[in-house]
């Protein structure tokens, strides 16, 4: 199924066709390309419809997603995304506006990928139990190829650790406004740093909120210094990254350096078949 807020943004007849294409499954992505049919991705695969948007319609949809003011989300759009209501994000592919060597926005939209978040509880229990068994001291790096479900898993891990029986103070570095879902974090000991760059968010969290653990999504290489400083303060990190398991993660220079410095005690390779998650624990 598709959240009502997303259906309202799409409007008829696209909302009706997208719902029909779900086939009773929850939509994970709605992909819209100028000149090509709308497609919907669920755990059962990707299905194409008949409705074909054009560039003008796509540009209007992006304006609606931005609440009528694309200027307010200029920095995000320049990086190729914008936030969707209550978690999730839209990937933006279009005609760049460039000033010097910097992208400052888009003047046309060719494709939009609406990645829809859902409240999925219980999938991160094994990760939480492993973290607790190490007395909450060993950082964990969760790795998979794109589209497997790292964000869904990480969201559940953060929310679970922030409530009984764990009751950890969790700083959620929500760089792309997609980790946090109000219904999952309500009443927990989690604090959200929304749209902060990962490095800046990690440093602020350590300095201002005294967290027991920091959680962030899609770790790259530019945050290495901030992560190392957080580790020196004794705050463990649970993060995700694009890589094919432990072997793929250790081939990435920044991730390998963090592992060598003892930031992560374990790399967890993530795979999924349908709605079932599988984990491959690789202790370092």
C-alpha positions, 0 to 999 in steps of 0.5 A, spaced: 500 500 500 501 507 499 501 512 505 495 517 504 500 523 504 504 520 498 497 519 494 495 526 495 502 529 492 501 524 486 493 526 485 489 522 480 490 518 476 497 517 478 495 515 485 490 510 483 494 507 478 500 506 483 495 503 488 493 498 483 500 496 481 502 495 488 498 488 488 496 488 495 504 489 497 507 495 500 510 500 495 517 501 497 519 506 491 514 509 486 519 511 479 516 516 475 520 518 468 518 523 463 516 519 457 516 513 460 510 509 464 510 509 472 513 503 475 512 501 483 517 497 486 514 492 492 518 486 495 514 482 489 518 486 484 517 492 479 511 493 475 509 498 470 503 502 469 500 505 463 500 513 465 506 517 462 508 523 466 512 529 462 517 534 464 512 539 466 508 534 471 514 532 474 517 539 476 510 540 479 510 534 483 517 536 486 514 543 487 508 540 491 513 535 495 517 541 497 511 545 499 510 550 494 517 552 495 523 549 492 528 554 494 527 552 501 530 545 499 535 548 494 541 545 498 538 538 498 535 538 491 542 540 489 545 533 492 539 530 488 534 529 493 528 532 497 525 529 503 518 526 503 513 526 509 515 522 515 521 519 513 522 517 506 525 521 500 525 523 493 531 522 488 531 527 483 534 527 476 534 533 472 537 539 468 542 542 473 543 549 475 550 550 475 554 556 478 561 556 477 563 548 479 557 548 484 550 545 483 545 550 486 538 546 484 535 544 478 531 547 472 527 541 469 526 534 472 527 528 468 526 523 473 523 522 480 524 516 485 519 516 491 522 512 496 517 510 501 518 509 509 514 504 513 514 502 520 517 495 520 518 493 527 522 487 530 527 486 524 533 489 528 532 485 534 538 480 532 543 486 531 540 489 538 542 483 542 549 483 539 550 490 541 547 489 548 552 482 548 558 487 547 555 491 553 554 497 548 561 498 546 562 495 540 560 499 533 557 495 528 557 497 520 551 494 516 553 493 509 549 491 503 548 493 496 543 499 494 535 497 495 536 491 500 533 495 506 539 498 510 535 504 512 529 500 514 533 496 518 537 501 521 531 505 523 528 499 527 535 498 531 535 505 533 528 505 535 528 499 539 535 501 543 531 507 545 526 503 549 525 498 554 529 493 555 535 497 552 533 504 554 539 507 551 540 514 549 540 514 541 542 520 537 539 519 530 543 523 525 538 523 520 542 527 514 536 525 509 530 526 513 529 518 512 531 515 518 526 518 523 518 516 523 514 519 528 510 513 530 516 509 531 520 514 535 515 516 540 516 515 547 523 513 546 530 516 548 532 518 541 534 525 539 534 527 532 539 531 528 535 532 522 538 534 515 545 535 519 551 533 515 553 526 518 560 529 520 557 535 523 551 531 526 556 526 530 560 531 533 554 535 535 551 529 538 557 527 542 558 535 545 551 536 546 546 530 548 551 525 551 548 519 547 550 512 549 550 510 541 550 514 535 546 511 529 547 514 522 545 512 515 550 511 508 556 512 511 561 515 506 569 517 507 568 524 509 566 523 516 572 519 518 575 524 522 568 526 526 567 518 527 574 517 530 573 523 535 566 520 537 570 514 538 575 517 542 569 520 547 567 512 548 560 513 544 559 507 539 557 508 532 551 503 529 552 505 521 550 503 514 554 503 508 553 501 501 558 495 500 557 487 498 558 485 505 565 485 509 569 484 503 566 490 500 566 494 506 574 493 507 575 495 500 573 502 501 579 506 504 575 510 509 571 504 512 577 500 512 580 506 516 575 506 521 575 498 522 583 498 523 582 504 528 577 500 532 571 504 531 567 497 529 567 491 532 563 487 527 561 488 520 554 485 518 552 483 511 545 484 510 541 480 505 533 480 504 529 475 500 522 478 500 520 481 507 525 476 510 532 479 512 538 475 513 545 477 517 552 475 516 556 477 522 563 478 521 567 480 527 573 484 526 
